[in-house]
Amino acid sequence: MKFGELYSIGKRLYQNYINKFILRILIALFLSVLVAGSTSAIAWLLDPAIKKIFIEQDKTYALIIPFAIILAFSTKGISLYFARTNIIKIGYWICGKLQKQMSNTILFSDTETIDKKHSGKFISNFLYDATLVQQAVSTVVLNIMKDSLTLTALLIVMFYQNWKLALFAIIMMPLAAFVAKSLGKRIGKASTESTDLSGKLSTFLSEILKGSKIIKIYQSERFEEKRAETTIDNLNNKFIKISTILIRATPIMETLTGIMIAGFIYYSGILIANGELGINNFFSFLTAMMLAYQPIRSLATLNMTINQGAAGAKRVFKVIDEEINIKNKENASELKLTNSDIEFKNVNFKYSSTNEKAIKGVNFGIKGGTMAAFVGHSGAGKSTVLNLIPRFYDCQLGEILIDKQNIYDVSIESLRKNISLVSQDIVLFDDTVKSNILYANPQASNEDLIKACKFAAADDFISNLPDKYETIIGENGLRLSGGQKQRISIARAFLKNSPIILLDEATSALDSESENMVQEAIKKLTKNKTTLVIAHRLSTILNADKIFIMKNGKVIDNGSHEELMKKSQEYKSLYNKQLN
């Protein structure tokens, strides 16, 4: 990653996240000073220890110096503990903040953006990349302070003992930094590739869990086994590559250290022989140099950590910065309903993934409190009409009015507050029956809850569940039948009590017995409500006040069932096909 990009990412991390913790960082800085001071003190104390205790055999120093060494080590340990604790907390707070922002991006994104989102890749961004940022922040902030201060303090001790040896020792430092810089670039690239593969693995696992029945019925276990092996092997190979790059620094650094120590011993021997270096100075210098090895190595490999964290941050920011296209216009008003009339005026819409319009110049009006049904072949534009009303998508041309108010002039919150949706694709959460129904209205009383369930013909089967309303229904209601899930969905819509109801093929996947029960519940739900229905089975919408026939994205006719049977060959054909 180029310096300019690294700088930009680092600047954003600091301005938006890190600078909130300046006090904690200053405390960690103070503690790092104590770590540096105590570490250098350990090395320096060896000079008087050897001179006073072993050479001069001073009994007073024999007591003082060991105590001082214990104090130095204790100070270093305690200071390091609190410094690390402080910085780690900052790292995890930033990780949590990034994850919350990514969640919000998904929650508030428009439907079309979410449709294009690769779920596995997002999960990888959420779990893996945010953690990389946490690790980078925790490591970089602490190590820059602790290791640079410690190295500086140890260099002072080394120069104090012998400036010639000190100059020799620091020759190796630029070499280590150069090696680490080269490895860091490769780490960043490999990290990006591993994230993509992690995303594919997450998607694969989700698919085999949801599609287990299809896999079994088509006897595709071996095929999926091979897919799993390939995906897992590719990911592990990428992680091995990253680990190898990281480990590669070890022999290089160890070799450089060996060269440095060998050269040091050789040169020290010359200085001692010439009387320029005492034994006490030698051991003090050697200790300082050995203690400097860890911060030198840490600082030298810092570039790799920075590149890895920056690569993760780049991918996270890409998610966070995802533009939200569907949002409130400036000074949006509240939707005020009287009759809940709905009107489409020359509405045109095209999905970004296609070149052809999904609906073309659609015009119709629906009186409040009535039921309107939309029929037609698959791809005619029926679902698109329903999706435009709550602004899951925004049309490119035309107007959609509710009680003469343009839905693009009112707030999204007030619009969706007045709309309920019951779909064939029922979404239930891995929670209790009660929580799933109260999702529509968390403030509702138990009395209202039970009333809604009775209206939806759901109370009887709920009462027979092991824990009744407190029964955990599993991921997307896997412990319930299709009819039971649909009735919970209807109970949820009852509880919201919206004046506008959208029914999208609500009974298409049900058996005849379940369908009859759900249809009865829907009748109660939609009574005196403005209802738009997409019907898979035309027999379910015979009593609709108005039926709109759609073909190739256009409304080609409308009327009651009786009227259309008389005047519309298209409708008559659709109806007769289902009878036969």
MIRO-170214 format. One line per field, with one value per residue (C-alpha): residue number from 1; residue in three letters; x, y, z. Coordinates in Angstrom, 3 decimals, decimal comma, m for minus. Each point is the difference from the previous one (the first is absolute). Layout:
% MIRO-170214
num	c(NUM|...)
residu	c(ala|...)
x	c(X|...)
y	c(Y|...)
z	c(Z|...)
END
This chain:
% MIRO-170214
num	c(1|2|3|4|5|6|7|8|9|10|11|12|13|14|15|16|17|18|19|20|21|22|23|24|25|26|27|28|29|30|31|32|33|34|35|36|37|38|39|40|41|42|43|44|45|46|47|48|49|50|51|52|53|54|55|56|57|58|59|60|61|62|63|64|65|66|67|68|69|70|71|72|73|74|75|76|77|78|79|80|81|82|83|84|85|86|87|88|89|90|91|92|93|94|95|96|97|98|99|100|101|102|103|104|105|106|107|108|109|110|111|112|113|114|115|116|117|118|119|120|121|122|123|124|125|126|127|128|129|130|131|132|133|134|135|136|137|138|139|140|141|142|143|144|145|146|147|148|149|150|151|152|153|154|155|156|157|158|159|160|161|162|163|164|165|166|167|168|169|170|171|172|173|174|175|176|177|178|179|180|181|182|183|184|185|186|187|188|189|190|191|192|193|194|195|196|197|198|199|200|201|202|203|204|205|206|207|208|209|210|211|212|213|214|215|216|217|218|219|220|221|222|223|224|225|226|227|228|229|230|231|232|233|234|235|236|237|238|239|240|241|242|243|244|245|246|247|248|249|250|251|252|253|254|255|256|257|258|259|260|261|262|263|264|265|266|267|268|269|270|271|272|273|274|275|276|277|278|279|280|281|282|283|284|285|286|287|288|289|290|291|292|293|294|295|296|297|298|299|300|301|302|303|304|305|306|307|308|309|310|311|312|313|314|315|316|317|318|319|320|321|322|323|324|325|326|327|328|329|330|331|332|333|334|335|336|337|338|339|340|341|342|343|344|345|346|347|348|349|350|351|352|353|354|355|356|357|358|359|360|361|362|363|364|365|366|367|368|369|370|371|372|373|374|375|376|377|378|379|380|381|382|383|384|385|386|387|388|389|390|391|392|393|394|395|396|397|398|399|400|401|402|403|404|405|406|407|408|409|410|411|412|413|414|415|416|417|418|419|420|421|422|423|424|425|426|427|428|429|430|431|432|433|434|435|436|437|438|439|440|441|442|443|444|445|446|447|448|449|450|451|452|453|454|455|456|457|458|459|460|461|462|463|464|465|466|467|468|469|470|471|472|473|474|475|476|477|478|479|480|481|482|483|484|485|486|487|488|489|490|491|492|493|494|495|496|497|498|499|500|501|502|503|504|505|506|507|508|509|510|511|512|513|514|515|516|517|518|519|520|521|522|523|524|525|526|527|528|529|530|531|532|533|534|535|536|537|538|539|540|541|542|543|544|545|546|547|548|549|550|551|552|553|554|555|556|557|558|559|560|561|562|563|564|565|566|567|568|569|570|571|572|573|574|575|576|577|578|579|580)
residu	c(met|lys|phe|gly|glu|leu|tyr|ser|ile|gly|lys|arg|leu|tyr|gln|asn|tyr|ile|asn|lys|phe|ile|leu|arg|ile|leu|ile|ala|leu|phe|leu|ser|val|leu|val|ala|gly|ser|thr|ser|ala|ile|ala|trp|leu|leu|asp|pro|ala|ile|lys|lys|ile|phe|ile|glu|gln|asp|lys|thr|tyr|ala|leu|ile|ile|pro|phe|ala|ile|ile|leu|ala|phe|ser|thr|lys|gly|ile|ser|leu|tyr|phe|ala|arg|thr|asn|ile|ile|lys|ile|gly|tyr|trp|ile|cys|gly|lys|leu|gln|lys|gln|met|ser|asn|thr|ile|leu|phe|ser|asp|thr|glu|thr|ile|asp|lys|lys|his|ser|gly|lys|phe|ile|ser|asn|phe|leu|tyr|asp|ala|thr|leu|val|gln|gln|ala|val|ser|thr|val|val|leu|asn|ile|met|lys|asp|ser|leu|thr|leu|thr|ala|leu|leu|ile|val|met|phe|tyr|gln|asn|trp|lys|leu|ala|leu|phe|ala|ile|ile|met|met|pro|leu|ala|ala|phe|val|ala|lys|ser|leu|gly|lys|arg|ile|gly|lys|ala|ser|thr|glu|ser|thr|asp|leu|ser|gly|lys|leu|ser|thr|phe|leu|ser|glu|ile|leu|lys|gly|ser|lys|ile|ile|lys|ile|tyr|gln|ser|glu|arg|phe|glu|glu|lys|arg|ala|glu|thr|thr|ile|asp|asn|leu|asn|asn|lys|phe|ile|lys|ile|ser|thr|ile|leu|ile|arg|ala|thr|pro|ile|met|glu|thr|leu|thr|gly|ile|met|ile|ala|gly|phe|ile|tyr|tyr|ser|gly|ile|leu|ile|ala|asn|gly|glu|leu|gly|ile|asn|asn|phe|phe|ser|phe|leu|thr|ala|met|met|leu|ala|tyr|gln|pro|ile|arg|ser|leu|ala|thr|leu|asn|met|thr|ile|asn|gln|gly|ala|ala|gly|ala|lys|arg|val|phe|lys|val|ile|asp|glu|glu|ile|asn|ile|lys|asn|lys|glu|asn|ala|ser|glu|leu|lys|leu|thr|asn|ser|asp|ile|glu|phe|lys|asn|val|asn|phe|lys|tyr|ser|ser|thr|asn|glu|lys|ala|ile|lys|gly|val|asn|phe|gly|ile|lys|gly|gly|thr|met|ala|ala|phe|val|gly|his|ser|gly|ala|gly|lys|ser|thr|val|leu|asn|leu|ile|pro|arg|phe|tyr|asp|cys|gln|leu|gly|glu|ile|leu|ile|asp|lys|gln|asn|ile|tyr|asp|val|ser|ile|glu|ser|leu|arg|lys|asn|ile|ser|leu|val|ser|gln|asp|ile|val|leu|phe|asp|asp|thr|val|lys|ser|asn|ile|leu|tyr|ala|asn|pro|gln|ala|ser|asn|glu|asp|leu|ile|lys|ala|cys|lys|phe|ala|ala|ala|asp|asp|phe|ile|ser|asn|leu|pro|asp|lys|tyr|glu|thr|ile|ile|gly|glu|asn|gly|leu|arg|leu|ser|gly|gly|gln|lys|gln|arg|ile|ser|ile|ala|arg|ala|phe|leu|lys|asn|ser|pro|ile|ile|leu|leu|asp|glu|ala|thr|ser|ala|leu|asp|ser|glu|ser|glu|asn|met|val|gln|glu|ala|ile|lys|lys|leu|thr|lys|asn|lys|thr|thr|leu|val|ile|ala|his|arg|leu|ser|thr|ile|leu|asn|ala|asp|lys|ile|phe|ile|met|lys|asn|gly|lys|val|ile|asp|asn|gly|ser|his|glu|glu|leu|met|lys|lys|ser|gln|glu|tyr|lys|ser|leu|tyr|asn|lys|gln|leu|asn)
x	c(0,000|1,354|0,923|m2,726|m2,692|1,460|0,060|m3,608|m1,227|2,070|m1,286|m3,604|0,534|1,547|m2,568|m3,095|1,013|3,395|m0,088|m2,920|2,480|2,767|m0,063|0,348|2,825|1,768|m0,271|1,403|2,781|0,916|m0,002|2,174|2,489|0,108|0,492|2,835|1,592|m0,172|1,324|2,988|0,539|0,312|2,783|1,736|m0,099|2,237|2,886|0,096|m1,076|3,086|2,303|m1,187|m1,076|2,330|3,112|m0,009|m2,164|m2,001|m2,581|m2,236|m0,426|m0,558|m3,302|m0,967|0,535|m2,016|m2,852|0,255|m0,075|m3,130|m1,618|0,912|m1,467|m3,165|m0,470|0,460|m2,518|m2,709|0,401|m0,096|m3,156|m1,950|1,322|m1,078|m3,394|m0,639|0,937|m1,759|m3,230|0,397|0,544|m3,099|m2,113|1,044|m0,727|m3,479|m0,629|0,941|m2,229|m2,918|0,494|0,068|m3,194|m1,681|1,076|m1,821|m3,009|m0,558|1,093|m2,569|m1,198|1,796|3,353|m0,625|m1,044|3,419|1,877|1,990|m1,083|3,079|2,362|m1,872|0,278|3,729|0,254|m1,966|1,958|3,459|0,791|m1,284|2,188|3,031|m0,592|m0,306|3,261|1,776|m1,171|0,840|3,408|1,053|m1,010|1,563|3,142|0,790|m0,111|1,452|2,600|1,294|0,380|1,595|2,395|0,926|0,656|2,113|1,971|0,789|1,362|1,973|1,493|0,778|1,940|1,844|m0,946|2,052|m1,842|m3,344|0,641|0,865|m3,185|m2,416|1,361|m2,285|m3,209|m0,606|0,579|m2,744|m2,406|0,654|m0,768|m3,227|m1,180|0,348|m1,904|m2,728|m1,054|m0,448|m1,978|m2,515|m0,645|m0,334|m2,335|m2,388|m0,058|m0,658|m2,977|m1,584|0,504|m1,398|m3,093|m0,411|0,324|m2,645|m2,358|0,674|m0,753|m3,224|m1,048|0,578|m1,885|m3,009|0,113|0,583|m3,227|0,733|3,548|m1,300|m2,857|2,328|2,727|2,521|1,876|3,192|m0,169|m0,428|2,757|2,394|m1,175|0,612|3,464|0,959|m1,314|1,587|3,317|0,197|m0,706|2,463|2,674|m0,486|0,296|3,117|1,405|m0,660|1,532|2,991|0,581|m0,172|2,269|2,426|1,036|1,209|3,078|0,928|m0,232|1,767|2,807|0,388|0,058|2,646|2,177|m0,451|0,964|2,968|1,264|m0,616|2,005|2,861|0,118|m0,439|2,990|2,107|m1,231|0,595|3,503|0,716|m1,320|m2,886|m2,700|m0,339|m1,589|m2,762|m0,681|0,005|m2,686|m2,143|0,240|m0,708|m3,120|m1,229|0,597|m1,822|m2,899|m0,097|m0,483|m3,723|m0,988|2,174|m1,742|m3,401|0,538|1,506|m3,074|m2,398|m0,304|m1,521|m2,576|m0,811|m0,484|m2,208|m2,133|m0,195|m1,168|m2,715|m0,993|m0,221|m2,504|m1,983|m0,185|m1,236|m2,997|m0,575|0,235|m2,617|m2,292|m3,615|m2,152|m3,413|m0,212|m2,151|m0,002|0,847|m2,891|m2,099|m3,489|m1,927|m2,456|m3,534|m2,667|m3,737|m1,271|3,283|m0,662|2,923|0,738|2,728|0,624|2,140|2,361|3,116|2,628|3,102|2,212|3,680|0,904|m2,078|m0,404|m3,721|m2,614|m1,835|m3,085|m0,819|m2,347|m2,215|m3,158|m2,700|m1,982|m1,154|m2,656|0,744|m1,428|m0,271|1,907|1,909|1,568|2,771|0,155|2,139|2,779|3,340|2,102|m3,045|0,970|m2,437|2,579|1,720|m3,232|m0,208|3,686|m0,289|m2,734|2,095|3,019|2,000|0,939|m0,549|m1,495|1,978|m3,050|m3,525|m1,815|m1,435|m2,614|m1,653|m2,926|1,350|3,411|3,041|1,812|3,336|m0,996|m0,785|2,386|0,797|m0,735|m3,543|m0,617|1,052|m1,720|m3,310|0,795|0,048|1,433|m0,930|2,118|0,561|3,631|m0,690|2,799|0,066|2,808|1,652|m1,931|m3,271|m3,400|m0,892|3,066|m0,605|m3,565|0,837|2,618|m2,763|m0,920|2,322|m2,224|m3,080|m1,596|m0,368|m3,729|0,622|2,473|m2,452|m2,800|2,165|0,852|m3,648|m0,878|2,782|m1,159|3,390|m0,915|m1,064|3,236|2,137|m1,736|1,004|3,694|2,337|0,432|m3,015|0,814|3,502|0,954|3,215|m0,953|3,512|1,734|m2,712|m2,612|1,397|m2,025|m3,289|m2,010|m0,553|m3,566|1,068|2,737|m2,434|m2,528|2,693|0,830|m3,679|m0,235|2,993|m1,793|m3,156|1,993|1,404|m3,540|1,070|m2,625|1,828|0,651|2,273|m0,512|2,637|m1,001|m0,783|m1,590|1,866|2,144|m2,707|m2,069|m3,764|m0,791|2,587|m1,036|m3,624|1,057|2,380|m2,623|m2,453|2,663|0,802|m3,697|m0,009|3,353|m1,042|m3,502|m0,491|3,706|1,476|1,354|2,204|0,232|2,219|m1,842|1,518|m3,355|m2,692|m2,652|1,259|m0,747|m3,427|m1,507|2,565|m1,609|2,272|2,362|2,842|1,471|3,704|2,012|3,544|0,158|m3,303|m3,547|m2,012|m3,440|m1,905|m3,385|m1,785|0,260|m3,375|0,839|3,362|m1,411|m2,249|2,368|3,597|1,267|3,330|m1,735|m2,346|2,981|1,848|m3,080|m0,870|3,601|m0,223|m3,367|1,468)
y	c(0,000|3,416|2,589|2,435|m2,631|m1,072|3,616|0,555|m3,101|0,842|3,577|m1,173|m2,527|2,689|2,725|m2,197|m2,505|0,229|3,685|m0,722|m1,772|2,600|m0,158|m3,790|0,277|2,617|m2,322|m2,827|2,364|0,772|m3,712|m0,609|2,510|m2,068|m3,176|1,616|1,426|m3,258|m2,039|2,282|0,036|m3,809|0,236|2,929|m1,663|m2,806|2,472|0,883|m3,564|m1,533|2,801|0,429|m3,554|m2,296|2,134|2,244|m2,423|2,820|m1,603|3,079|m0,092|m3,773|0,834|3,198|m1,073|m3,289|1,927|2,663|m2,694|m1,572|3,449|0,688|m3,319|0,489|3,552|m1,232|m2,845|2,076|2,940|m2,297|m1,704|3,227|1,474|m3,077|m0,112|3,630|m0,378|m3,361|1,576|2,732|m2,612|m1,977|3,152|0,960|m3,547|0,171|3,447|m1,168|m3,068|2,163|2,344|m2,921|m1,372|3,391|0,265|m3,250|0,849|3,387|m0,813|m0,124|m3,420|0,089|0,583|m2,911|m2,234|0,551|m0,659|m3,243|m1,297|m2,145|2,824|2,353|m2,503|m0,220|3,818|0,039|m2,662|m0,213|3,488|1,881|m2,241|0,760|3,706|m0,667|m1,933|2,649|2,889|m1,825|m1,098|3,119|2,586|m1,906|m1,131|3,399|1,502|m2,843|m1,373|3,297|1,432|m3,227|m0,128|3,658|m0,550|m3,099|1,838|2,693|m2,693|m1,522|3,362|0,720|m3,251|0,281|2,174|m2,024|m3,219|1,859|1,275|m3,506|m1,442|2,380|m0,770|m3,035|1,933|1,400|m3,473|m1,463|2,786|m0,530|m3,714|0,660|2,607|m2,497|m2,667|2,483|0,655|m3,704|m0,393|2,674|m1,688|m3,471|1,345|1,388|m3,332|m1,900|2,227|m0,785|m3,707|0,272|1,615|m2,872|m2,522|1,798|0,004|m3,676|m0,971|2,030|m1,671|m3,577|0,654|1,484|m2,421|m3,262|m1,581|0,864|m1,325|m3,282|m0,516|0,575|m2,083|2,805|m0,635|m1,037|3,004|2,370|m1,864|0,783|3,634|0,194|m1,523|2,417|3,065|m0,973|m0,970|3,287|1,981|m1,958|0,290|3,755|0,074|m2,162|2,518|2,864|m1,969|m0,929|3,635|0,899|m2,860|0,847|3,015|m2,231|m1,617|3,320|1,826|m2,823|m0,011|3,763|m0,330|m2,718|2,155|2,932|m2,020|m1,663|3,366|1,454|m2,704|0,364|3,787|m0,086|m2,278|2,551|2,873|m1,974|m0,967|3,701|1,043|2,004|m2,217|m1,502|m3,384|1,750|2,278|m3,014|m1,919|3,079|0,770|m3,652|m0,024|3,269|m1,365|m3,283|1,872|2,230|m3,063|m0,289|3,625|0,009|m3,135|1,336|3,336|m1,688|m2,204|2,857|0,717|m3,428|0,566|3,450|m1,351|m2,822|2,347|2,621|m2,627|m1,060|3,626|0,702|m2,830|1,040|3,627|m1,189|m1,561|2,978|2,483|m1,827|2,725|m0,177|0,928|m0,174|2,665|2,862|3,153|3,185|1,280|m3,115|0,252|m2,631|m2,166|0,858|m2,545|0,481|m2,579|m1,760|0,431|m1,133|1,321|m0,759|2,699|m0,960|m2,060|m1,445|m2,124|m1,922|m2,189|0,932|m3,569|0,083|2,247|m0,565|1,814|m2,151|2,239|2,516|2,952|m1,653|1,904|m1,111|1,147|m1,959|1,311|m0,138|m2,977|m2,162|m3,012|0,145|m3,087|m0,194|m2,985|m1,008|m2,319|m0,134|3,091|2,139|2,590|m0,903|m0,252|3,158|1,956|m1,172|0,660|3,618|0,952|m0,324|1,330|m3,187|1,387|3,465|0,453|1,918|1,782|0,749|0,534|m2,256|1,721|m1,009|2,279|2,469|0,115|m0,952|m2,766|1,606|3,169|m1,725|m1,631|m3,660|m0,679|1,399|m1,808|m3,451|0,489|m0,182|m3,104|m3,700|m2,753|m3,670|m1,928|m3,581|0,506|0,094|1,382|m1,282|0,331|m2,621|1,160|m0,684|0,017|2,975|2,033|m0,707|1,302|2,972|0,996|2,015|1,820|m0,559|2,106|m2,153|m1,642|m3,757|0,479|1,637|m2,745|m2,827|1,895|0,341|m3,713|m0,979|2,194|m1,707|m3,490|m0,473|m0,179|m3,664|m1,402|2,376|m1,246|m3,553|0,857|m1,246|3,427|1,648|3,636|m0,340|m2,821|0,612|m0,609|m0,398|1,726|1,455|m2,080|m3,383|m1,743|1,253|m1,038|2,355|0,733|0,664|2,388|1,854|0,373|1,431|2,433|0,998|0,356|2,331|2,084|0,031|1,369|2,830|0,911|1,992|1,582|m1,345|m3,731|m1,538|m3,712|m1,547|m3,549|m0,610|m3,444|m1,303|m2,516|m1,415|m3,160|0,341|m0,403|2,570|2,289|0,026|0,896|2,720|1,392|0,364|1,792|2,276|0,936|1,185|1,763|1,931|0,990|3,728|0,294|1,108|m3,303|m0,804|m3,686|m1,985|m3,221|m3,280|m1,705|2,126|m1,796|1,905|3,451|m0,497|2,378|2,760|3,390|0,491|m2,267|1,425|m2,105|0,573|m1,044|0,972|2,660|1,668|m0,005|m1,156|m0,255|0,167|m0,736|m2,475|m3,731|m0,082|2,991|m1,389|m3,409|1,739|2,510|m1,242|m2,981|0,224|m0,347|m2,694|m1,966|0,313|m1,075|m2,962|m1,299|m0,284|m1,746|m2,580)
z	c(0,000|m1,011|2,606|m1,084|0,500|3,339|1,127|m1,052|1,849|3,090|0,011|m0,159|2,795|2,173|m0,690|0,272|2,645|1,711|1,024|2,314|2,264|0,297|3,822|m0,016|m2,538|2,132|3,013|m2,113|m1,124|3,609|0,796|m3,065|1,389|3,211|m2,060|m1,951|3,145|1,951|m2,957|m0,469|3,777|m0,028|m2,583|1,725|3,437|m1,255|m0,219|3,729|0,899|m1,577|1,068|3,601|0,867|m1,940|m0,427|3,089|2,109|1,598|2,370|0,030|m3,770|0,265|1,703|m1,832|m3,617|0,109|1,617|m2,724|m2,720|1,547|0,148|m3,647|m1,186|2,085|m1,309|m3,547|0,430|1,708|m2,387|m3,017|1,292|0,418|m3,257|m1,949|1,734|m0,915|m3,647|m0,464|1,258|m2,623|m2,720|0,950|0,273|m3,546|m1,197|1,571|m1,461|m3,496|0,335|1,179|m2,954|m2,432|1,565|m0,310|m3,628|m0,752|2,169|m1,608|m3,547|m2,744|m1,107|m3,341|1,714|2,362|m2,904|m1,574|3,248|0,245|3,422|0,601|m0,888|2,320|2,857|m0,676|0,065|3,222|1,866|m1,582|m1,306|3,055|2,168|m2,190|0,649|3,742|0,035|m2,065|2,197|3,225|m1,249|m1,871|2,607|2,882|m1,805|m1,453|3,467|2,066|m2,379|m1,363|3,522|1,270|m2,942|0,502|3,702|m0,692|m2,683|2,559|2,326|m2,876|m1,005|3,659|0,290|m3,335|m2,932|m2,497|0,817|m0,074|m3,536|m1,090|1,526|m1,742|m3,472|m0,104|0,646|m3,516|m1,450|2,185|m0,909|m3,725|0,280|1,900|m2,535|m2,832|1,914|1,001|m3,607|m0,628|3,229|m1,057|m3,364|1,508|2,689|m2,644|m1,813|3,242|0,807|m3,366|0,601|3,545|m1,500|m2,458|2,812|2,094|m2,991|m0,659|3,613|m0,072|m3,253|1,152|3,256|m1,785|m2,913|1,890|m1,265|m3,640|0,368|1,393|m2,477|m2,957|1,664|m0,353|3,239|m1,813|m2,306|2,941|1,867|m2,849|m0,047|3,746|m0,332|m2,781|1,855|3,328|m1,604|m1,914|3,166|2,127|m2,685|0,049|3,810|m0,279|m2,474|2,441|2,885|m2,134|m0,899|3,675|1,062|m2,770|2,002|2,846|m1,605|m1,572|3,312|1,851|m2,558|0,268|3,792|m0,207|m2,275|2,371|3,086|m1,720|m1,192|3,435|1,776|m2,480|0,268|3,799|0,276|m1,848|2,203|3,231|m1,172|m0,720|3,412|m1,512|1,534|3,469|0,799|1,935|m2,985|m2,320|1,898|0,486|m3,724|m0,918|2,175|m1,523|m3,483|0,725|1,565|m3,092|m2,208|0,814|m0,736|m3,137|m1,275|1,000|m1,736|m3,059|m0,476|0,728|m3,701|m0,577|2,714|m1,393|m3,533|1,239|2,120|m2,755|m2,506|2,472|0,688|m3,732|m0,468|3,086|m1,139|m3,390|1,758|2,293|m2,876|m2,060|m1,290|1,171|m2,969|1,630|2,681|1,172|m2,060|1,833|2,154|m0,661|1,508|1,954|m1,911|1,114|m0,863|m0,313|m2,502|m0,958|m3,736|m2,180|m3,471|m2,562|m2,647|m2,999|2,191|m1,655|1,695|m1,042|2,187|m0,214|m0,928|m3,215|m3,012|m0,438|2,083|2,538|m0,200|m2,751|0,314|2,626|0,964|2,427|3,013|3,059|2,357|3,704|1,886|m3,154|m1,271|m3,290|m1,507|m2,589|m2,315|m2,937|m1,048|1,810|m0,783|m0,813|2,664|2,810|2,816|m1,210|0,483|3,613|0,654|m1,163|2,481|3,223|m1,923|0,000|m3,400|m1,506|m3,455|m2,625|m1,420|1,142|3,285|2,684|2,142|3,254|0,835|m2,595|1,740|m2,042|1,889|m0,929|1,852|3,290|2,446|m0,543|3,681|m0,173|m3,307|1,189|3,334|m1,842|m2,083|0,891|m2,186|m0,086|m2,479|m1,095|1,071|3,722|2,154|3,570|2,523|2,178|3,035|1,812|m1,693|2,160|m1,027|m3,679|0,161|2,245|m2,585|m1,654|3,198|2,983|2,282|m0,552|3,047|0,481|m0,523|m3,396|m0,870|0,685|m1,768|m3,133|0,101|0,327|m2,982|m1,953|1,063|1,647|3,692|m0,084|m1,435|2,090|3,163|m0,940|m0,378|2,793|1,571|m1,666|m0,822|1,474|m2,379|m1,954|m3,651|m1,432|m2,899|m2,271|1,838|m1,036|2,746|m1,487|m3,045|m2,944|1,093|3,598|m1,127|m2,232|2,829|2,269|m2,808|m0,227|3,800|m0,191|m2,649|2,176|2,888|m2,099|m1,093|m3,071|m2,285|m3,102|m0,484|m2,648|m0,692|m2,244|m0,975|3,672|m0,526|m3,055|1,883|2,293|m0,166|m0,428|3,709|1,085|m2,831|1,171|3,540|m1,215|m2,402|2,866|2,020|m2,958|m0,344|3,600|m0,435|m3,107|1,080|m0,653|m0,929|m3,310|m1,249|m2,985|m0,830|m2,319|m0,575|m1,084|0,121|m1,637|2,028|3,058|m1,440|m1,570|2,549|m0,568|m0,664|m2,988|m1,889|m2,085|m2,798|m0,608|m3,043|m0,963|2,720|m0,929|1,365|m3,013|1,602|3,270|1,500|2,265|m0,580|m1,748|m2,185|m1,052|m0,806|m2,463|m1,587|0,452|m1,957|1,922|3,381|m1,247|m1,280|3,326|1,943|m2,238|0,096|3,772|m0,166|m2,324)
END
